[in-house]
């Protein structure tokens, strides 16, 4: 593994473990694709630092379990914003 990739793998792994963020946010921070981040933490990181890889795996499991909730929230915000701009009544139920 090339040196710059090895360093990126560790940097991304530490970032995900400490910040408990998503792959998408990590990809944006490090300027690489989501696919690259995912490959770094699922395939390369266990070879470089197994303990850190286990911490990151747990973060990814939590993200996967919460994924449907975040997606629903984003959709709700999207359509509430569109309704406010267009002056239409929302078809989605009000959430309090």
DSSP file (Angstrom, degrees, kcal/mol; ACC not computed):
  #  RESIDUE AA STRUCTURE BP1 BP2  ACC     N-H-->O    O-->H-N    N-H-->O    O-->H-N    TCO  KAPPA ALPHA  PHI   PSI    X-CA   Y-CA   Z-CA
    1    1 A X              0   0    0      0, 0.0     5,-0.0     0, 0.0     0, 0.0   0.000 360.0 360.0 360.0 132.7    0.0    0.0    0.0
    2    2 A X     >  -     0   0    0      1,-0.1     4,-2.5     4,-0.0     3,-0.3  -0.282 360.0-115.4 -66.2 152.9    1.4    3.4   -1.0
    3    3 A X  H  > S+     0   0    0      1,-0.2     4,-2.4     2,-0.2     5,-0.2   0.878 112.9  50.8 -59.4 -43.4    2.3    5.7    1.9
    4    4 A X  H  > S+     0   0    0      1,-0.2     4,-2.0     2,-0.2    -1,-0.2   0.853 112.0  48.1 -67.7 -32.5   -0.3    8.4    1.1
    5    5 A X  H  > S+     0   0    0     -3,-0.3     4,-2.8     2,-0.2    -2,-0.2   0.918 109.9  52.4 -70.4 -43.3   -3.1    5.8    1.0
    6    6 A X  H  X S+     0   0    0     -4,-2.5     4,-1.9     1,-0.2    -2,-0.2   0.915 112.0  46.1 -57.5 -44.5   -1.8    4.3    4.3
    7    7 A X  H  X S+     0   0    0     -4,-2.4     4,-2.8     2,-0.2    -1,-0.2   0.908 112.1  50.6 -65.7 -41.8   -1.9    7.7    5.9
    8    8 A X  H  X S+     0   0    0     -4,-2.0     4,-3.2     2,-0.2     5,-0.3   0.911 107.3  54.3 -63.0 -41.8   -5.4    8.5    4.5
    9    9 A X  H  X S+     0   0    0     -4,-2.8     4,-2.3     1,-0.2    -1,-0.2   0.932 112.9  42.5 -57.8 -47.3   -6.8    5.2    5.8
   10   10 A X  H  X S+     0   0    0     -4,-1.9     4,-2.7     2,-0.2     5,-0.2   0.913 114.9  50.2 -66.6 -42.6   -5.6    6.0    9.3
   11   11 A X  H  X S+     0   0    0     -4,-2.8     4,-2.4     2,-0.2    -2,-0.2   0.935 113.8  44.5 -61.7 -46.7   -6.7    9.6    9.1
   12   12 A X  H  X S+     0   0    0     -4,-3.2     4,-2.8     2,-0.2     5,-0.2   0.909 113.3  51.9 -65.0 -41.7  -10.2    8.6    7.9
   13   13 A X  H  X S+     0   0    0     -4,-2.3     4,-2.3    -5,-0.3    -2,-0.2   0.929 111.9  45.0 -60.7 -46.8  -10.4    5.8   10.4
   14   14 A X  H  X S+     0   0    0     -4,-2.7     4,-2.6     2,-0.2     5,-0.3   0.905 113.0  51.9 -63.6 -41.0   -9.6    8.1   13.3
   15   15 A X  H  X S+     0   0    0     -4,-2.4     4,-2.8    -5,-0.2     5,-0.4   0.943 112.3  44.5 -61.6 -48.7  -11.9   10.8   12.1
   16   16 A X  H  X S+     0   0    0     -4,-2.8     4,-1.6     1,-0.2     5,-0.3   0.907 115.5  48.0 -63.5 -41.5  -14.9    8.4   11.8
   17   17 A X  H  < S+     0   0    0     -4,-2.3    -1,-0.2    -5,-0.2    -2,-0.2   0.899 119.5  37.6 -67.5 -40.4  -14.2    6.8   15.2
   18   18 A X  H  < S+     0   0    0     -4,-2.6    -2,-0.2    -5,-0.2    -3,-0.2   0.917 126.0  34.3 -78.9 -44.4  -13.8   10.1   17.0
   19   19 A X  H  < S-     0   0    0     -4,-2.8    -3,-0.2    -5,-0.3    -2,-0.2   0.651  89.9-142.7 -87.5 -15.8  -16.5   12.2   15.3
   20   20 A X     <  +     0   0    0     -4,-1.6    -4,-0.1    -5,-0.4    -3,-0.1   0.925  49.1 151.7  51.0  49.6  -18.9    9.3   14.8
   21   21 A X        -     0   0    0     -5,-0.3     2,-0.2    -6,-0.3    -1,-0.1  -0.326  46.2 -89.0-101.4-178.3  -19.8   10.9   11.4
   22   22 A X     >  -     0   0    0     -2,-0.1     4,-2.2     1,-0.1     5,-0.2  -0.501  29.6-115.1 -92.1 163.2  -21.1    9.4    8.2
   23   23 A X  H  > S+     0   0    0      1,-0.2     4,-2.7     2,-0.2     5,-0.2   0.892 117.8  55.8 -60.5 -40.3  -19.1    8.1    5.3
   24   24 A X  H  > S+     0   0    0      1,-0.2     4,-2.0     2,-0.2    -1,-0.2   0.919 108.7  45.6 -60.3 -45.4  -20.5   10.9    3.1
   25   25 A X  H  > S+     0   0    0      2,-0.2     4,-2.2     1,-0.2    -1,-0.2   0.890 113.4  50.0 -66.8 -38.9  -19.3   13.6    5.6
   26   26 A X  H  X S+     0   0    0     -4,-2.2     4,-2.4     2,-0.2    -2,-0.2   0.905 109.0  52.3 -65.1 -41.1  -15.8   11.9    5.9
   27   27 A X  H  X>S+     0   0    0     -4,-2.7     5,-1.8     1,-0.2     4,-1.0   0.912 110.3  48.2 -61.3 -42.4  -15.5   11.8    2.1
   28   28 A X  H  <5S+     0   0    0     -4,-2.0     3,-0.4     1,-0.2    -1,-0.2   0.919 111.8  49.6 -64.2 -43.2  -16.3   15.5    1.8
   29   29 A X  H  <5S+     0   0    0     -4,-2.2    -2,-0.2     1,-0.2    -1,-0.2   0.887 118.0  38.5 -64.1 -39.4  -13.8   16.4    4.5
   30   30 A X  H  <5S-     0   0    0     -4,-2.4    -1,-0.2    -5,-0.1    -2,-0.2   0.465 107.7-121.2 -94.6  -1.7  -11.0   14.3    3.0
   31   31 A X  T  <5S+     0   0    0     -4,-1.0     2,-0.3    -3,-0.4    -3,-0.2   0.834  73.4 111.2  69.5  33.3  -11.8   15.2   -0.7
   32   32 A X  S   <S-     0   0    0     -5,-1.8    -1,-0.3    -6,-0.2    -2,-0.1  -0.802  71.5 -86.2-128.7 172.8  -12.4   11.6   -1.8
   33   33 A X     >  -     0   0    0     -2,-0.3     4,-2.1     1,-0.1     5,-0.2  -0.331  32.3-115.6 -78.3 161.9  -15.4    9.6   -3.0
   34   34 A X  H  > S+     0   0    0      1,-0.2     4,-2.7     2,-0.2     5,-0.2   0.874 118.3  56.4 -61.2 -36.9  -17.8    7.8   -0.6
   35   35 A X  H  > S+     0   0    0      2,-0.2     4,-2.5     1,-0.2    -1,-0.2   0.896 106.1  49.6 -62.4 -40.2  -16.6    4.6   -2.3
   36   36 A X  H  > S+     0   0    0      2,-0.2     4,-2.8     1,-0.2    -2,-0.2   0.929 111.7  47.6 -65.3 -45.5  -13.0    5.3   -1.5
   37   37 A X  H  X S+     0   0    0     -4,-2.1     4,-2.5     2,-0.2     5,-0.2   0.932 112.8  49.5 -60.9 -45.0  -13.8    6.0    2.2
   38   38 A X  H  X S+     0   0    0     -4,-2.7     4,-2.1     1,-0.2     5,-0.3   0.922 113.0  45.8 -62.2 -44.0  -15.9    2.8    2.4
   39   39 A X  H  X>S+     0   0    0     -4,-2.5     4,-2.2     1,-0.2     5,-1.7   0.905 111.4  54.3 -64.9 -40.5  -13.1    0.7    0.8
   40   40 A X  I  <>S+     0   0    0     -4,-2.8     5,-2.8     1,-0.2    -2,-0.2   0.931 116.5  35.7 -57.3 -47.2  -10.5    2.4    3.1
   41   41 A X  I  <5S+     0   0    0     -4,-2.5    -1,-0.2     3,-0.2    -2,-0.2   0.734 124.2  39.3 -86.5 -21.5  -12.4    1.6    6.3
   42   42 A X  I  <5S+     0   0    0     -4,-2.1    -3,-0.2    -5,-0.2    -2,-0.2   0.787 132.0  16.1 -97.5 -29.2  -13.8   -1.8    5.4
   43   43 A X  I  <5S+     0   0    0     -4,-2.2     4,-0.5    -5,-0.3    -3,-0.2   0.811 131.0  34.0-109.6 -46.3  -10.9   -3.4    3.5
   44   44 A X  I >><S+     0   0    0     -5,-1.7     4,-1.4     2,-0.1     3,-0.9   0.904 109.1  59.7 -83.5 -42.4   -7.7   -1.5    4.1
   45   45 A X  H 3><S+     0   0    0     -5,-2.8     4,-3.4    -6,-0.3     3,-0.3   0.880  98.8  57.5 -59.5 -41.9   -8.1   -0.4    7.8
   46   46 A X  H 34 S+     0   0    0      1,-0.2     4,-0.3     2,-0.2    -1,-0.3   0.830 109.0  47.9 -59.0 -28.6   -8.4   -3.9    9.2
   47   47 A X  H <4 S+     0   0    0     -3,-0.9    -1,-0.2    -4,-0.5    -2,-0.2   0.817 119.8  37.7 -77.3 -31.1   -5.0   -4.7    7.7
   48   48 A X  H  < S+     0   0    0     -4,-1.4     2,-0.2    -3,-0.3    -2,-0.2   0.899 138.5   1.2 -87.5 -45.9   -3.4   -1.5    9.0
   49   49 A X     X  -     0   0    0     -4,-3.4     4,-2.3    -5,-0.2    -1,-0.2  -0.712  59.7-175.9-149.2  88.7   -5.0   -1.2   12.5
   50   50 A X  H  > S+     0   0    0     -4,-0.3     4,-1.8    -2,-0.2     5,-0.1   0.835  85.3  53.9 -59.6 -35.8   -7.5   -3.9   13.5
   51   51 A X  H  > S+     0   0    0      2,-0.2     4,-1.6     1,-0.2    -1,-0.2   0.936 111.8  43.9 -65.7 -45.4   -8.5   -2.2   16.8
   52   52 A X  H  > S+     0   0    0      1,-0.2     4,-2.5     2,-0.2     5,-0.2   0.887 109.7  57.9 -64.9 -38.5   -9.4    1.1   15.1
   53   53 A X  H  X S+     0   0    0     -4,-2.3     4,-2.4    -8,-0.3    -1,-0.2   0.872 103.9  52.4 -60.0 -37.7  -11.2   -0.9   12.3
   54   54 A X  H  X S+     0   0    0     -4,-1.8     4,-1.7     2,-0.2    -1,-0.2   0.902 109.2  49.0 -66.5 -41.0  -13.4   -2.5   15.0
   55   55 A X  H  X S+     0   0    0     -4,-1.6     4,-1.7     1,-0.2    -2,-0.2   0.922 113.2  47.1 -62.7 -43.7  -14.4    1.0   16.4
   56   56 A X  H  X S+     0   0    0     -4,-2.5     4,-2.6     1,-0.2    -2,-0.2   0.887 107.0  57.5 -66.3 -38.8  -15.1    2.3   12.9
   57   57 A X  H  X S+     0   0    0     -4,-2.4     4,-2.1     1,-0.2    -1,-0.2   0.892 105.7  50.7 -58.8 -39.9  -17.2   -0.9   12.1
   58   58 A X  H  X S+     0   0    0     -4,-1.7     4,-2.1     2,-0.2    -1,-0.2   0.897 109.4  50.3 -65.7 -40.2  -19.4   -0.1   15.1
   59   59 A X  H  X S+     0   0    0     -4,-1.7     4,-2.5     1,-0.2    -2,-0.2   0.922 110.7  49.8 -62.2 -43.5  -19.9    3.5   13.9
   60   60 A X  H  X S+     0   0    0     -4,-2.6     4,-2.4     1,-0.2    -2,-0.2   0.866 108.2  53.4 -64.7 -36.0  -20.9    2.2   10.5
   61   61 A X  H  X S+     0   0    0     -4,-2.1     4,-2.3     2,-0.2    -1,-0.2   0.916 109.6  47.8 -64.3 -42.6  -23.3   -0.2   12.0
   62   62 A X  H  X S+     0   0    0     -4,-2.1     4,-1.9     2,-0.2    -2,-0.2   0.929 111.6  50.7 -62.8 -44.7  -25.0    2.6   13.9
   63   63 A X  H  X S+     0   0    0     -4,-2.5     4,-0.9     1,-0.2    -2,-0.2   0.906 110.4  49.3 -59.7 -41.8  -25.1    4.7   10.8
   64   64 A X  H  < S+     0   0    0     -4,-2.4     3,-0.5     1,-0.2     4,-0.4   0.902 110.3  50.4 -65.5 -40.2  -26.7    1.8    8.8
   65   65 A X  H  < S+     0   0    0     -4,-2.3     3,-0.2     1,-0.2    -1,-0.2   0.825 116.9  40.9 -66.6 -31.1  -29.3    1.3   11.6
   66   66 A X  H >X S+     0   0    0     -4,-1.9     4,-2.1     1,-0.2     3,-0.8   0.489  87.5  98.0 -93.8  -4.7  -30.2    5.0   11.6
   67   67 A X  H 3X S+     0   0    0     -4,-0.9     4,-2.4    -3,-0.5     5,-0.2   0.878  80.7  51.5 -55.2 -44.6  -30.1    5.4    7.8
   68   68 A X  H 3> S+     0   0    0     -4,-0.4     4,-1.7    -3,-0.2    -1,-0.3   0.828 109.8  51.2 -65.7 -29.8  -33.8    5.1    7.2
   69   69 A X  H <> S+     0   0    0     -3,-0.8     4,-2.1     2,-0.2    -1,-0.2   0.921 110.6  46.9 -71.7 -43.9  -34.5    7.8    9.9
   70   70 A X  H  X S+     0   0    0     -4,-2.1     4,-2.3     1,-0.2    -2,-0.2   0.896 111.8  51.8 -64.7 -39.5  -32.1   10.3    8.4
   71   71 A X  H  X S+     0   0    0     -4,-2.4     4,-2.1    -5,-0.2    -1,-0.2   0.913 110.0  48.3 -63.8 -42.9  -33.5    9.7    4.9
   72   72 A X  H  X S+     0   0    0     -4,-1.7     4,-2.3     1,-0.2    -1,-0.2   0.889 111.1  50.6 -64.4 -39.7  -37.1   10.3    6.1
   73   73 A X  H  X S+     0   0    0     -4,-2.1     4,-2.5     2,-0.2    -2,-0.2   0.908 109.8  50.2 -64.7 -42.5  -36.1   13.5    7.9
   74   74 A X  H  X S+     0   0    0     -4,-2.3     4,-2.4     1,-0.2    -2,-0.2   0.901 110.9  49.3 -63.9 -40.6  -34.3   14.8    4.8
   75   75 A X  H  X S+     0   0    0     -4,-2.1     4,-2.3     2,-0.2     5,-0.2   0.915 110.3  50.9 -64.7 -42.6  -37.4   14.1    2.7
   76   76 A X  H  X S+     0   0    0     -4,-2.3     4,-2.2     1,-0.2    -2,-0.2   0.934 112.7  45.5 -60.5 -46.9  -39.6   15.8    5.2
   77   77 A X  H  X S+     0   0    0     -4,-2.5     4,-2.4     1,-0.2    -1,-0.2   0.903 110.6  55.2 -63.3 -40.4  -37.4   18.9    5.2
   78   78 A X  H  X S+     0   0    0     -4,-2.4     4,-1.9     1,-0.2    -2,-0.2   0.937 113.3  39.4 -58.5 -49.4  -37.2   18.9    1.4
   79   79 A X  H  X S+     0   0    0     -4,-2.3     4,-2.1     2,-0.2    -1,-0.2   0.813 112.4  55.0 -77.5 -29.4  -40.9   18.9    0.9
   80   80 A X  H  X S+     0   0    0     -4,-2.2     4,-2.0    -5,-0.2    -1,-0.2   0.911 110.1  48.2 -65.7 -40.6  -41.7   21.3    3.8
   81   81 A X  H  X S+     0   0    0     -4,-2.4     4,-1.8    -5,-0.2    -2,-0.2   0.906 111.6  49.1 -64.7 -42.0  -39.2   23.8    2.2
   82   82 A X  H  X S+     0   0    0     -4,-1.9     4,-2.3     1,-0.2     6,-0.2   0.883 110.9  50.7 -65.8 -39.0  -40.8   23.4   -1.3
   83   83 A X  H  X>S+     0   0    0     -4,-2.1     5,-1.5     1,-0.2     4,-1.3   0.896 108.6  51.3 -66.5 -40.1  -44.3   23.9    0.1
   84   84 A X  H  <5S+     0   0    0     -4,-2.0    -1,-0.2     1,-0.2    -2,-0.2   0.901 113.2  45.1 -64.5 -39.9  -43.3   27.1    1.9
   85   85 A X  H  <5S+     0   0    0     -4,-1.8    -2,-0.2     1,-0.2    -1,-0.2   0.900 119.8  39.8 -70.3 -40.9  -41.8   28.5   -1.2
   86   86 A X  H  <5S-     0   0    0     -4,-2.3    -1,-0.2    -5,-0.2    -2,-0.2   0.501 106.4-123.8 -90.2  -4.7  -44.7   27.5   -3.5
   87   87 A X  T  <5 +     0   0    0     -4,-1.3     2,-0.2     1,-0.2    -3,-0.2   0.776  62.3 139.8  70.6  27.0  -47.4   28.4   -0.9
   88   88 A X      < -     0   0    0     -5,-1.5     2,-0.3    -6,-0.2    -1,-0.2  -0.671  58.5-105.1-101.2 157.6  -49.0   24.9   -1.0
   89   89 A X        -     0   0    0     -2,-0.2     2,-0.2     1,-0.1    -1,-0.0  -0.603  42.3-110.6 -76.0 139.8  -50.3   22.9    1.9
   90   90 A X        -     0   0    0     -2,-0.3     4,-0.1     1,-0.1    -1,-0.1  -0.492  15.5-156.3 -73.2 138.5  -48.0   20.0    2.9
   91   91 A X  S    S+     0   0    0     -2,-0.2     2,-0.3     2,-0.1    -1,-0.1   0.587  74.1  88.0 -85.2 -13.2  -49.2   16.5    2.1
   92   92 A X  S    S-     0   0    0      1,-0.1    -2,-0.1   -16,-0.1     3,-0.1  -0.625  90.7-104.3 -85.8 144.8  -47.0   15.2    4.8
   93   93 A X        -     0   0    0     -2,-0.3     2,-0.2     1,-0.1    -1,-0.1  -0.336  40.8-100.2 -66.0 149.1  -48.3   15.1    8.4
   94   94 A X        -     0   0    0     -4,-0.1     2,-0.5     2,-0.0    -1,-0.1  -0.500  33.9-150.7 -69.4 135.3  -47.1   17.7   10.8
   95   95 A X              0   0    0     -2,-0.2    -1,-0.0     1,-0.1    -3,-0.0  -0.940 360.0 360.0-110.8 126.2  -44.4   16.5   13.1
   96   96 A X              0   0    0     -2,-0.5    -1,-0.1     0, 0.0    -2,-0.0   0.414 360.0 360.0-111.7 360.0  -44.2   18.1   16.5
